[in-house]
Amino acid sequence: MNFGFVLPAFTKADEVLNFAITAENNGVESIWMQDHIILPKTDTKQYPYTEDKSFPLNPRTPILDPLVTLGFIASKTSKIKLGTSIIVLPYRNPLILAKNFSTLDILSNGRTICGIGVGWLKKEFDLLGVDYSNRGNITNKYIENIQDLWDKDKSINLDYTFEPKPIQKPSIPIWIGGNSKLAIRRAAKYGQAWHPTRLKPKDIKNQLPYLKSLLLNFGKTKESFLISLKRNLNITDLELPNINFRQSSSALSGTSKEIKEDIEYCKKIGIDQLTFDLPTTNIKTATEIIKYFMNIIIKIG
């Protein structure tokens, strides 16, 4: 089982690097960046990952550009993988985005994970002039465009060249976000991993027969395909300041022992990786949670 952490809403360079280096030094597999260009001032009631559809972030939450930030982190780390969870693909020209990710993969020496999704915030689509109602089809088309550019064999058939290719062959791993059956199908067809968010482990278990049948249809096996679940992490017996637990039915909440048991269940049903949002934007608290999780709950617990 591998573990990743989403970078909290830091805007100071030293805090970003402190977080990333702490994660790397304590054996964390990956660090992740979310993607929002704007946030609405009023609640949209569109967010698909809470029961009442409300968006949990304050509208003034500062969200850094994911690829610029990951490139910055890459320059000061050497082992930790660098992923987007997720980047909203319909917002961006696929040729430019392919170049962005390819550049990150080269400069990080092959540590990039391309996590993508269709997006959910209509206001962003409207401001960017992108057709919200057609975002699924746009996403599928753009994935195909990007894969053609990254793959040496496929790019031969293009009437132009795209260089440099990513270090990772045949391409940078593509992880598909989303909880719907359409998202699972997209992941099975195009991706190397399904990366849902805010689901309970038993929800993943219930979708496994559907996922495995799709993988078979697309000539893949579960052994060559990852399942990564993103959840809120609330360690209730770790007393630290500046914590604001995000309570939800899908959060990984409980004592260290309960969290360990939950992780063991995730491993048992076939979840390969867990990515966590932390309940703090304080750098000292965030790094203490990472160290406690990796060295007490995982190694000793």
N, C-alpha and C positions, 0 to 999 in steps of 0.2 A: 504494500500500500504506500503510495506517494502522497505528499501533502504540499499544498500551495497556499499562499496568502495574498489577498488583494491589498494593494497599497492604499492605506487610508487617505483622506483628503488633506494631504500635506502640500504646502506650497513653498517650503524652504528647502533649498538644495541639500543642506546638511542633514535634514530629517529624512529626505528621500533616500540618501545614500546610507545613513545609519540603519534604516529599516532594511534595506536590501542586503547590506553586508552582514547584519545580524542574522537575517534569514539564511544566507549562504553559509555562514560559519556554524550554524546550528543544524545543518543537514536538511533544510527545506528544499524540496525539489524545484519549486517554481514560484515566481512572483508575477502578479497579474494586475493589469490596468483596465478599468472600466472606461466607457466611452459615452460622453454626452457633450454636445457642442453648446447647447443652451438648456436651461431648465425653466419650466413655466412658473410664473409667480403664484398662480392659483392651482389647487389640486385638480388633476385631470380626470381622476377616477378611471384611468386607462391601464394602470400598471397591472400586468397579468400575474404577478407573483405574490400578491397579498390577497387575503380573503375578501376585503372590502374594496379592492382595486385602487387603494390610495398609495401614492408614491412616498416612500419613507424618508427621502432626503429633504433637508431644508433647501428651498430654491436658491439660496445664496451659497450653497456648497461649492467650493472651488474644485473643479475637476480638470486636471492637467491633460494635455494632449497625450494619448497613450503611446504612440510610436516615438515621439520626441523624448518622452520620459524614459521609455525602455532603452533607447539609444544611450541616454545619459547614464543609466544604471549599468549598461553593458560595458561602459568604459572603465568602471571601477570594480567589476566582478569578473569571475572566470569560470564558474561552474553552474550557477543557478540558471534555470531556464526562464525565458522571458515571454509572457503570453498576454494576449488581449482577451478579456472576459467581460463582454465581447466587444469587438468593433462592429459598428453597424454598417454592413457592406453596401446597402443601396445609397448611402450618402456620398460615396466616393467613386471617382473614375477608376475602373479596375486596372487599367494600365499603370496609373500613377501609384495605386495602392500596392500592386505587385512589385513595383520598383522599391517602394518604401520598405516592404517586408523583406525583400531580397537583400537590400542594403543592410538592414538590421541583422539578418542572418549571417552575412559576411563579417560584419564588424563585431559580432558576438561569438564568432567561430562556431556557428551552427547550433545556437541555443534558443532559436525562436519557435514559438507555437502561435499559429494564426487562428485565434478563436473568433468566429464570426456569427452574426445573427441577423435577423430581418429587421429588428427594431420594433418599437411599440409606441413611441411618443409622436403623435400626429403633428404637434406644433413644430417639432424639428423638421419633419418632412416638408411641411408647408413653407417654412422659412427658407429651406434649401431648394425648393422647387422640384421636389421628388414626389412621384405618384405614390401616396400611402397605400391605396387600395391594390396596387400591383407590386408591392414590395417583395412578395415571395418569388414571383417570376423573375424580377430584376436580380434578386439574390442568386438564384440558380444560374442565370446567364452569366453573371459576373464571376461566380466560382469557376465555371467552365473556362472563361477567358483567362483567369489567373492561372489555372492549372496548365493551360496550353502554353503560357509564357514561361512557367517554371520548369516544365518537363522538356528535356533536351530532345527526346524523340518526337513529341507533339509539335514543338516549335519549329521543326524543320519544314513543316507544311505551311508556315506563315510566309507572307510576302514581305516581311520586314524582320529585322533581328531584335532580340531583347537580351541584353547583357548588362551586368553579369548575372548568371544564374545563382540561386541560393547554394550554400554549401551542402545542405541536406538534400539527399537524393532519394527518390526522383523529385521530391519537392518538400517544402516546409510542411510539417503536419498541420492539417486543417481540422480544427475541433468545432463542431456545430452546436451552437446554443439553442435553447428553446425547449419547451415541455410538451408541445403538441405532437400529434401523430405525424403531421406534415414535417415538423422539425426532425423527428426520429427518422423519417424516410430520407430527408435531405442528408442527415448524418450518415446513414447507411450507404447511400448512393455516392456521395462526394467526399466524405470525411474519413478521418482515421480515429475519430472519437465523437461520442455524444456527450455534450456538456450542459446538462439541464441545471436549473437553479431553483432554490426554494421548494424542492420536492422532499418528501419523506423517503427513507430507504425502501419502505414497503411499496411506495409508488413506483420506484425503479423496478423492483421485483415483479410487479404486475405487468410491466411493459416488456419484460425480457423475452417472452415468447414472440411478441410482435417484432421486436428488434432482430432476434435471431432468424426469423423467417425472411426478413428483408435482407439481412446480410447474405443469406444463402442465395436469394434471388439475384443479388449483385456480385456473386462469386467471391464473397468474403467469409471469414470465420470469426467467431467471437475471440479466438486466441490472438488474432491480428488486429483487433479493434478494442479501443478503450472506452470505459464509462467513467466519466468524471462528474461528480456532484458538487455544486457550490451551495454553501449553507452559511448562516450566521453561526458564530461560535461564542457560546456563553459558558464560561467555567465558573460555576457558582461558589466553589469553595476556595477560589483564589481571590484574596482580598487585596485589591489595588485601587488607587484613586482614578478619577476621570473615566469611569466605565458607565456606559448607558446601554444596558442589555436590550436588544431588539427581540422582543418575544413574538414567536410565531410557532405554529404547529410543526413546521419543518426545520426549525433551528436545532442545532446540536447543543442542547442545554442540559446542564446537570453538574454533578460532582465529577471529580477526576475519574473515579471508578465508573460512574455511569457513562461518561464520554468514552472511556476505554471499551466498555461493553458494546456501545453503539458502533464504534469503529470496527470491532471484531465482527459484528453482524453485517456491516457493509462489505467487509472482505468476503464473508461467507457467501453472500448472494451474488457476488461478481462485480462489485464496484472497485475500480482500480485506483482511483485517485479522488481525494477530497480537497476542495478549495474553500477557504474560509474568508468571510468578511468579519472584521474585528469590531468589538463594541466600543471603540474609542478612536479619537483623533489626536490623542496625546502620544508623542513619540516614545517617552519613557515607558508608559503603560503598555503600548503596543509591542515594544521589544521584549518586555518582561513576559507578556503572554506567550510570545513565540518561544522564548527560551524555556518557559515552564512546560508548554505543550510538547516540545520536541525532546526535552531531557527528562521530564518527570512522567508525563502521561504516556509517551510513546516508548522511550527506552527503558524506563523502570516500571511504569504503572502496571 
